[in-house]
Amino acid sequence: MKYPLIPFVTSMLLIAGQSAVADWGELGDVHITPAAPDANSQVTLHISGEKSTPCHLVNNELVIDGQDIDVSLSISRDERSPDACAQVVTPFHLSLPLGKLPEGDYQVNVAQADDCGTLETAFSVGAARAGVQISPPSGEYATTQLFDMAILVTGSDSPIVDGQVLLGHAGTPRDNWQDVTPDVLECLIPGQLEQGQSLRCPALPATLFGPGKHQVHARLIIENGEVLQGSVLWEIHDSTE
């Protein structure tokens, strides 16, 4: 008895497998930023590689299970692409935010669909280091807004023994910036964070700064002698309501 369907089915499976492999080029690199994160760092996972055509989209499914980070990659056709698409190897890059991670050692596994390729890497997250963040963050604002300005000291409960806040126009040397420490001290309200402390100046009108690009830099010295620094860039637009 002959089974003519078996060679046909087998060939179809082979073609399907070849098609799946043909969707991908090389899976190139996986790494994180920052390169040496601590428990206060916002960690981002970067994956790069190649796909067989610019008409394909690279999809991802990210799962964080304890200290194992698994990423599954799959290919789909971009519905906006033309019906006839050139088979041109095209690079792709994914940036996947992982957020803040607890101290420890982590393993990253990246797998392409249909067993077309895998990448692995490992990294460590250190104990939280002291740092300074200024809020609101760098961005664009209007003169009609009120700023709830805050200087956040993270990763340290040590008392602040000295400090300076400078304000300057972006692009000018820091030597020419204005020392606004006395003005900030007049409005500061101290507070406590879960792992740190806050210094807040509520409801500052943006008109105090005026339109333009303004750099704000805070330099604080804590009791153990460590110097903490942070900066933001505020671009303020003239606005009326």
ZATOR-933850 format. One record per residue (C-alpha): residue in three letters; x, y, z; residue number from 0. Coordinates in steps of 0.25 Angstrom, whole numbers, m for minus. Layout:
! residues N
<fivo aa="Ala" u="X" v="Y" w="Z" i="NUM"/>
...
END
This chain:
! residues 241
<fivo aa="Met" u="0" v="0" w="0" i="0"/>
<fivo aa="Lys" u="5" v="14" w="m4" i="1"/>
<fivo aa="Tyr" u="4" v="26" w="5" i="2"/>
<fivo aa="Pro" u="6" v="38" w="m4" i="3"/>
<fivo aa="Leu" u="2" v="48" w="6" i="4"/>
<fivo aa="Ile" u="14" v="45" w="15" i="5"/>
<fivo aa="Pro" u="24" v="51" w="6" i="6"/>
<fivo aa="Phe" u="15" v="63" w="4" i="7"/>
<fivo aa="Val" u="13" v="66" w="19" i="8"/>
<fivo aa="Thr" u="27" v="64" w="22" i="9"/>
<fivo aa="Ser" u="31" v="74" w="11" i="10"/>
<fivo aa="Met" u="21" v="84" w="16" i="11"/>
<fivo aa="Leu" u="27" v="83" w="30" i="12"/>
<fivo aa="Leu" u="41" v="85" w="25" i="13"/>
<fivo aa="Ile" u="36" v="97" w="17" i="14"/>
<fivo aa="Ala" u="29" v="103" w="29" i="15"/>
<fivo aa="Gly" u="41" v="101" w="37" i="16"/>
<fivo aa="Gln" u="50" v="107" w="27" i="17"/>
<fivo aa="Ser" u="40" v="119" w="26" i="18"/>
<fivo aa="Ala" u="41" v="121" w="41" i="19"/>
<fivo aa="Val" u="56" v="121" w="41" i="20"/>
<fivo aa="Ala" u="55" v="131" w="29" i="21"/>
<fivo aa="Asp" u="48" v="141" w="37" i="22"/>
<fivo aa="Trp" u="60" v="143" w="45" i="23"/>
<fivo aa="Gly" u="74" v="148" w="43" i="24"/>
<fivo aa="Glu" u="84" v="147" w="54" i="25"/>
<fivo aa="Leu" u="81" v="150" w="69" i="26"/>
<fivo aa="Gly" u="92" v="159" w="72" i="27"/>
<fivo aa="Asp" u="93" v="165" w="86" i="28"/>
<fivo aa="Val" u="86" v="166" w="100" i="29"/>
<fivo aa="His" u="91" v="175" w="111" i="30"/>
<fivo aa="Ile" u="85" v="184" w="121" i="31"/>
<fivo aa="Thr" u="87" v="199" w="125" i="32"/>
<fivo aa="Pro" u="92" v="204" w="134" i="33"/>
<fivo aa="Ala" u="104" v="194" w="133" i="34"/>
<fivo aa="Ala" u="105" v="193" w="148" i="35"/>
<fivo aa="Pro" u="92" v="196" w="154" i="36"/>
<fivo aa="Asp" u="88" v="197" w="169" i="37"/>
<fivo aa="Ala" u="75" v="195" w="176" i="38"/>
<fivo aa="Asn" u="71" v="210" w="172" i="39"/>
<fivo aa="Ser" u="74" v="209" w="158" i="40"/>
<fivo aa="Gln" u="64" v="208" w="147" i="41"/>
<fivo aa="Val" u="69" v="196" w="139" i="42"/>
<fivo aa="Thr" u="66" v="195" w="124" i="43"/>
<fivo aa="Leu" u="68" v="182" w="116" i="44"/>
<fivo aa="His" u="73" v="184" w="101" i="45"/>
<fivo aa="Ile" u="72" v="173" w="91" i="46"/>
<fivo aa="Ser" u="77" v="175" w="77" i="47"/>
<fivo aa="Gly" u="78" v="166" w="64" i="48"/>
<fivo aa="Glu" u="73" v="164" w="50" i="49"/>
<fivo aa="Lys" u="60" v="161" w="43" i="50"/>
<fivo aa="Ser" u="59" v="156" w="29" i="51"/>
<fivo aa="Thr" u="50" v="168" w="24" i="52"/>
<fivo aa="Pro" u="46" v="182" w="28" i="53"/>
<fivo aa="Cys" u="32" v="178" w="27" i="54"/>
<fivo aa="His" u="33" v="169" w="39" i="55"/>
<fivo aa="Leu" u="30" v="174" w="54" i="56"/>
<fivo aa="Val" u="38" v="168" w="65" i="57"/>
<fivo aa="Asn" u="28" v="165" w="77" i="58"/>
<fivo aa="Asn" u="33" v="161" w="91" i="59"/>
<fivo aa="Glu" u="27" v="155" w="104" i="60"/>
<fivo aa="Leu" u="35" v="158" w="116" i="61"/>
<fivo aa="Val" u="33" v="150" w="129" i="62"/>
<fivo aa="Ile" u="41" v="153" w="142" i="63"/>
<fivo aa="Asp" u="40" v="142" w="152" i="64"/>
<fivo aa="Gly" u="49" v="145" w="164" i="65"/>
<fivo aa="Gln" u="63" v="146" w="158" i="66"/>
<fivo aa="Asp" u="60" v="140" w="145" i="67"/>
<fivo aa="Ile" u="56" v="149" w="133" i="68"/>
<fivo aa="Asp" u="51" v="142" w="121" i="69"/>
<fivo aa="Val" u="48" v="149" w="108" i="70"/>
<fivo aa="Ser" u="41" v="142" w="96" i="71"/>
<fivo aa="Leu" u="42" v="148" w="83" i="72"/>
<fivo aa="Ser" u="32" v="146" w="71" i="73"/>
<fivo aa="Ile" u="30" v="151" w="57" i="74"/>
<fivo aa="Ser" u="18" v="157" w="51" i="75"/>
<fivo aa="Arg" u="15" v="164" w="38" i="76"/>
<fivo aa="Asp" u="13" v="180" w="39" i="77"/>
<fivo aa="Glu" u="m1" v="182" w="33" i="78"/>
<fivo aa="Arg" u="4" v="196" w="28" i="79"/>
<fivo aa="Ser" u="15" v="189" w="19" i="80"/>
<fivo aa="Pro" u="12" v="187" w="4" i="81"/>
<fivo aa="Asp" u="8" v="174" w="m1" i="82"/>
<fivo aa="Ala" u="21" v="171" w="m8" i="83"/>
<fivo aa="Cys" u="32" v="173" w="2" i="84"/>
<fivo aa="Ala" u="47" v="173" w="m1" i="85"/>
<fivo aa="Gln" u="55" v="161" w="6" i="86"/>
<fivo aa="Val" u="65" v="171" w="12" i="87"/>
<fivo aa="Val" u="72" v="167" w="25" i="88"/>
<fivo aa="Thr" u="68" v="178" w="34" i="89"/>
<fivo aa="Pro" u="74" v="181" w="48" i="90"/>
<fivo aa="Phe" u="64" v="182" w="60" i="91"/>
<fivo aa="His" u="66" v="188" w="74" i="92"/>
<fivo aa="Leu" u="57" v="186" w="86" i="93"/>
<fivo aa="Ser" u="58" v="194" w="99" i="94"/>
<fivo aa="Leu" u="50" v="187" w="110" i="95"/>
<fivo aa="Pro" u="49" v="195" w="124" i="96"/>
<fivo aa="Leu" u="51" v="185" w="136" i="97"/>
<fivo aa="Gly" u="49" v="197" w="146" i="98"/>
<fivo aa="Lys" u="56" v="196" w="160" i="99"/>
<fivo aa="Leu" u="61" v="182" w="164" i="100"/>
<fivo aa="Pro" u="64" v="177" w="177" i="101"/>
<fivo aa="Glu" u="79" v="174" w="181" i="102"/>
<fivo aa="Gly" u="83" v="161" w="175" i="103"/>
<fivo aa="Asp" u="88" v="153" w="163" i="104"/>
<fivo aa="Tyr" u="79" v="151" w="151" i="105"/>
<fivo aa="Gln" u="79" v="142" w="139" i="106"/>
<fivo aa="Val" u="73" v="147" w="125" i="107"/>
<fivo aa="Asn" u="69" v="137" w="115" i="108"/>
<fivo aa="Val" u="64" v="142" w="101" i="109"/>
<fivo aa="Ala" u="58" v="132" w="92" i="110"/>
<fivo aa="Gln" u="53" v="134" w="77" i="111"/>
<fivo aa="Ala" u="40" v="127" w="73" i="112"/>
<fivo aa="Asp" u="41" v="113" w="66" i="113"/>
<fivo aa="Asp" u="55" v="110" w="73" i="114"/>
<fivo aa="Cys" u="62" v="120" w="63" i="115"/>
<fivo aa="Gly" u="72" v="125" w="73" i="116"/>
<fivo aa="Thr" u="75" v="128" w="88" i="117"/>
<fivo aa="Leu" u="83" v="138" w="96" i="118"/>
<fivo aa="Glu" u="87" v="138" w="110" i="119"/>
<fivo aa="Thr" u="93" v="148" w="120" i="120"/>
<fivo aa="Ala" u="95" v="150" w="135" i="121"/>
<fivo aa="Phe" u="96" v="163" w="143" i="122"/>
<fivo aa="Ser" u="96" v="167" w="158" i="123"/>
<fivo aa="Val" u="89" v="178" w="165" i="124"/>
<fivo aa="Gly" u="96" v="184" w="176" i="125"/>
<fivo aa="Ala" u="91" v="190" w="189" i="126"/>
<fivo aa="Ala" u="84" v="203" w="188" i="127"/>
<fivo aa="Arg" u="94" v="215" w="187" i="128"/>
<fivo aa="Ala" u="91" v="229" w="192" i="129"/>
<fivo aa="Gly" u="87" v="239" w="181" i="130"/>
<fivo aa="Val" u="80" v="251" w="178" i="131"/>
<fivo aa="Gln" u="68" v="253" w="169" i="132"/>
<fivo aa="Ile" u="61" v="266" w="166" i="133"/>
<fivo aa="Ser" u="46" v="267" w="163" i="134"/>
<fivo aa="Pro" u="39" v="271" w="154" i="135"/>
<fivo aa="Pro" u="48" v="263" w="144" i="136"/>
<fivo aa="Ser" u="55" v="269" w="132" i="137"/>
<fivo aa="Gly" u="44" v="272" w="122" i="138"/>
<fivo aa="Glu" u="35" v="283" w="116" i="139"/>
<fivo aa="Tyr" u="26" v="292" w="124" i="140"/>
<fivo aa="Ala" u="18" v="305" w="123" i="141"/>
<fivo aa="Thr" u="19" v="318" w="130" i="142"/>
<fivo aa="Thr" u="5" v="316" w="135" i="143"/>
<fivo aa="Gln" u="9" v="304" w="143" i="144"/>
<fivo aa="Leu" u="12" v="302" w="158" i="145"/>
<fivo aa="Phe" u="24" v="294" w="162" i="146"/>
<fivo aa="Asp" u="24" v="285" w="174" i="147"/>
<fivo aa="Met" u="39" v="285" w="174" i="148"/>
<fivo aa="Ala" u="46" v="274" w="182" i="149"/>
<fivo aa="Ile" u="60" v="269" w="185" i="150"/>
<fivo aa="Leu" u="60" v="255" w="188" i="151"/>
<fivo aa="Val" u="71" v="248" w="195" i="152"/>
<fivo aa="Thr" u="70" v="233" w="192" i="153"/>
<fivo aa="Gly" u="78" v="221" w="199" i="154"/>
<fivo aa="Ser" u="83" v="229" w="211" i="155"/>
<fivo aa="Asp" u="77" v="234" w="224" i="156"/>
<fivo aa="Ser" u="89" v="242" w="228" i="157"/>
<fivo aa="Pro" u="87" v="256" w="231" i="158"/>
<fivo aa="Ile" u="90" v="267" w="221" i="159"/>
<fivo aa="Val" u="101" v="276" w="227" i="160"/>
<fivo aa="Asp" u="103" v="285" w="215" i="161"/>
<fivo aa="Gly" u="98" v="288" w="201" i="162"/>
<fivo aa="Gln" u="96" v="297" w="189" i="163"/>
<fivo aa="Val" u="86" v="299" w="179" i="164"/>
<fivo aa="Leu" u="90" v="306" w="166" i="165"/>
<fivo aa="Leu" u="81" v="311" w="154" i="166"/>
<fivo aa="Gly" u="86" v="314" w="141" i="167"/>
<fivo aa="His" u="82" v="316" w="126" i="168"/>
<fivo aa="Ala" u="85" v="303" w="118" i="169"/>
<fivo aa="Gly" u="98" v="305" w="110" i="170"/>
<fivo aa="Thr" u="105" v="315" w="120" i="171"/>
<fivo aa="Pro" u="117" v="311" w="128" i="172"/>
<fivo aa="Arg" u="113" v="307" w="142" i="173"/>
<fivo aa="Asp" u="122" v="318" w="148" i="174"/>
<fivo aa="Asn" u="112" v="328" w="143" i="175"/>
<fivo aa="Trp" u="100" v="321" w="149" i="176"/>
<fivo aa="Gln" u="92" v="327" w="160" i="177"/>
<fivo aa="Asp" u="93" v="322" w="175" i="178"/>
<fivo aa="Val" u="79" v="321" w="179" i="179"/>
<fivo aa="Thr" u="82" v="313" w="192" i="180"/>
<fivo aa="Pro" u="76" v="324" w="201" i="181"/>
<fivo aa="Asp" u="63" v="325" w="193" i="182"/>
<fivo aa="Val" u="61" v="310" w="193" i="183"/>
<fivo aa="Leu" u="64" v="309" w="208" i="184"/>
<fivo aa="Glu" u="53" v="319" w="211" i="185"/>
<fivo aa="Cys" u="42" v="310" w="205" i="186"/>
<fivo aa="Leu" u="48" v="296" w="208" i="187"/>
<fivo aa="Ile" u="39" v="286" w="216" i="188"/>
<fivo aa="Pro" u="47" v="274" w="220" i="189"/>
<fivo aa="Gly" u="41" v="260" w="220" i="190"/>
<fivo aa="Gln" u="45" v="245" w="221" i="191"/>
<fivo aa="Leu" u="45" v="234" w="210" i="192"/>
<fivo aa="Glu" u="44" v="219" w="212" i="193"/>
<fivo aa="Gln" u="59" v="219" w="209" i="194"/>
<fivo aa="Gly" u="64" v="234" w="209" i="195"/>
<fivo aa="Gln" u="58" v="248" w="211" i="196"/>
<fivo aa="Ser" u="52" v="259" w="203" i="197"/>
<fivo aa="Leu" u="53" v="274" w="203" i="198"/>
<fivo aa="Arg" u="41" v="280" w="197" i="199"/>
<fivo aa="Cys" u="37" v="294" w="192" i="200"/>
<fivo aa="Pro" u="22" v="294" w="189" i="201"/>
<fivo aa="Ala" u="15" v="302" w="178" i="202"/>
<fivo aa="Leu" u="26" v="310" w="172" i="203"/>
<fivo aa="Pro" u="21" v="318" w="160" i="204"/>
<fivo aa="Ala" u="28" v="315" w="147" i="205"/>
<fivo aa="Thr" u="28" v="330" w="144" i="206"/>
<fivo aa="Leu" u="39" v="331" w="155" i="207"/>
<fivo aa="Phe" u="49" v="324" w="144" i="208"/>
<fivo aa="Gly" u="43" v="331" w="132" i="209"/>
<fivo aa="Pro" u="42" v="325" w="118" i="210"/>
<fivo aa="Gly" u="55" v="318" w="113" i="211"/>
<fivo aa="Lys" u="63" v="305" w="116" i="212"/>
<fivo aa="His" u="68" v="305" w="131" i="213"/>
<fivo aa="Gln" u="77" v="296" w="138" i="214"/>
<fivo aa="Val" u="76" v="293" w="152" i="215"/>
<fivo aa="His" u="87" v="286" w="160" i="216"/>
<fivo aa="Ala" u="87" v="281" w="174" i="217"/>
<fivo aa="Arg" u="100" v="278" w="182" i="218"/>
<fivo aa="Leu" u="98" v="272" w="196" i="219"/>
<fivo aa="Ile" u="108" v="267" w="206" i="220"/>
<fivo aa="Ile" u="103" v="257" w="216" i="221"/>
<fivo aa="Glu" u="109" v="254" w="230" i="222"/>
<fivo aa="Asn" u="118" v="243" w="225" i="223"/>
<fivo aa="Gly" u="125" v="253" w="216" i="224"/>
<fivo aa="Glu" u="119" v="247" w="203" i="225"/>
<fivo aa="Val" u="116" v="257" w="192" i="226"/>
<fivo aa="Leu" u="102" v="255" w="185" i="227"/>
<fivo aa="Gln" u="99" v="262" w="172" i="228"/>
<fivo aa="Gly" u="87" v="263" w="163" i="229"/>
<fivo aa="Ser" u="82" v="272" w="151" i="230"/>
<fivo aa="Val" u="70" v="274" w="143" i="231"/>
<fivo aa="Leu" u="67" v="282" w="130" i="232"/>
<fivo aa="Trp" u="54" v="290" w="130" i="233"/>
<fivo aa="Glu" u="49" v="296" w="117" i="234"/>
<fivo aa="Ile" u="39" v="306" w="120" i="235"/>
<fivo aa="His" u="29" v="312" w="109" i="236"/>
<fivo aa="Asp" u="22" v="325" w="110" i="237"/>
<fivo aa="Ser" u="7" v="322" w="112" i="238"/>
<fivo aa="Thr" u="m6" v="329" w="114" i="239"/>
<fivo aa="Glu" u="m19" v="324" w="119" i="240"/>
END
